[in-house]
């Protein structure tokens, strides 16, 4: 039971931004996993299925449950990074890429900054406590070693994954709209004043207007982060309900 409960906690640590970041050394992540498993052991033992065995199915089940509980936080940070990438492409900063220290991949400068901002907002709003509380409650709702419907759970998890693209587009929408208006205005200006050198004017103008619009839309990201807790609880509840649903 201890190993299976560690798999559930490990699924959370594997995907949650504040735990899965590459800036956190592996020994510290391992220590976090062991400490959380020990702390949650009483809840796991009290609700575990009698005679639960370590099999590939139970290993995958417990990891999937923990993964789904941390997936909501990863979606918010991913949406923030995606919105910044979309905004960078709209205003002409997509070529300025850096190595993201948290994710370990190439991303735009704005994408890296927004990913760190999203993780910071999660911590300031108590997102890590929401996830740990969800893991503790999941031991009562889905006991360790219980037989669950894994395909159904994966389907619901994939459906909730669409939130990343929708949320990212909503956050970047003001910048994209402003960039379209700016391009249209520059096109009209080029017709009205052919002598004007638009190559020297267009890039600084669209970048400046885009960055100002992006800064003005930052409160929306904070609004999304403030309401993240209820959304994450709802998503994890849907996944757990899908796992408990009998296969057809």
HUKAMO-V868022 format. One record per pair of residues at least 6 apart in sequence whose ideal C-beta (glycine too) atoms are under 8 Angstrom apart, sorted by the first residue. I is the first residue (numbers start at 1). J is the second residue. Records with the same first field share a line. If there is no record, write none. Layout:
I=J + J
This chain:
1=44 + 45 + 48 + 52 + 144 + 145
2=37 + 41 + 44
3=54
4=44 + 48 + 52 + 54 + 58 + 59 + 62 + 144 + 145
5=37 + 40 + 41 + 44 + 48 + 62 + 139 + 144
6=33 + 34 + 37
7=59 + 62 + 63 + 66
8=44 + 62 + 63 + 65 + 66 + 135 + 138 + 139 + 144
9=33 + 36 + 37 + 40 + 66 + 135
10=33 + 63 + 66
11=62 + 63 + 64 + 65 + 66 + 67 + 68 + 69 + 70
12=19 + 66 + 67 + 69 + 70 + 131 + 135
13=19 + 20 + 29 + 32 + 33 + 36 + 66 + 70
14=20 + 63 + 66 + 67 + 70
15=67 + 70 + 71 + 73 + 74
16=70 + 73 + 74 + 128 + 131
17=73 + 74 + 77 + 102 + 115 + 118 + 119 + 122
18=73 + 119 + 122 + 123 + 127 + 128
19=29 + 32 + 70 + 128
20=29 + 70 + 74
21=101 + 102 + 103 + 119
22=101 + 102 + 103 + 104
23=101 + 102
36=132 + 135
40=135 + 136 + 139
43=136 + 139 + 140
44=139 + 144
46=139
47=139 + 140 + 143 + 144
48=139 + 143 + 144 + 145
49=143 + 144 + 145 + 146
51=145
52=58 + 144 + 145
53=145
57=150
58=145
60=150
61=146 + 148 + 150 + 243
62=144
64=150 + 153 + 154 + 157 + 243
65=138 + 142 + 148 + 239 + 240 + 243
66=135
67=157
68=153 + 157 + 235 + 236 + 239 + 240
69=131 + 134 + 135 + 138 + 236
70=131
71=157 + 160 + 161 + 235 + 239
72=131 + 160 + 228 + 231 + 232 + 235 + 236
73=122 + 127 + 131 + 228 + 232
75=160 + 161 + 163 + 164 + 167
76=118 + 121 + 122 + 127 + 167 + 224 + 225 + 228
77=115 + 118 + 119 + 122
78=115 + 164 + 168
79=118 + 163 + 164 + 165 + 167 + 168 + 171 + 224
80=114 + 115 + 117 + 118 + 168 + 171 + 221
81=100 + 103 + 107 + 111 + 112 + 114 + 115 + 118 + 168
82=111 + 164 + 165 + 168 + 169 + 172
83=114 + 167 + 168 + 169 + 170 + 171 + 172 + 221
84=108 + 110 + 111 + 113 + 114 + 115 + 172 + 214
85=94 + 107 + 108 + 110 + 111
86=168 + 169 + 172 + 175 + 176
87=93 + 110 + 172 + 175 + 176 + 210 + 214
88=94 + 96 + 108 + 109 + 110 + 111
90=172 + 175 + 176 + 179 + 180 + 210
91=175 + 179 + 206 + 207 + 209 + 210 + 211
92=203 + 206 + 207 + 210
93=108 + 109 + 110 + 207 + 210
94=108
96=108 + 109
97=106 + 107 + 108 + 109
98=106 + 107 + 108 + 109 + 112
99=105 + 106
100=106 + 107 + 111 + 112 + 115
101=112
102=112 + 115 + 116 + 119
103=115
107=115
110=214
114=221
117=221
118=221 + 225
121=127 + 221 + 222 + 225
122=128 + 225 + 228
125=225 + 226 + 228 + 229
126=229
127=225 + 228 + 229 + 232
130=228 + 229 + 232 + 233
131=232
134=232 + 233 + 236
138=236 + 240
141=240 + 244
142=148 + 240 + 243 + 244
146=244
148=243 + 244
149=242 + 243 + 244 + 245 + 246 + 247
150=243
151=247
152=242 + 243 + 245 + 247
153=239 + 240 + 242 + 243
155=242
156=238 + 239 + 242
157=239
160=235 + 238 + 239
163=235
167=224
170=220
171=217 + 220 + 221 + 224
174=213 + 214 + 216 + 217
175=210 + 213 + 214 + 217
178=209 + 210 + 213
179=206 + 209 + 210
182=205 + 206 + 209 + 210
183=206
186=198 + 201 + 202 + 205 + 206
189=196 + 198
190=196 + 198
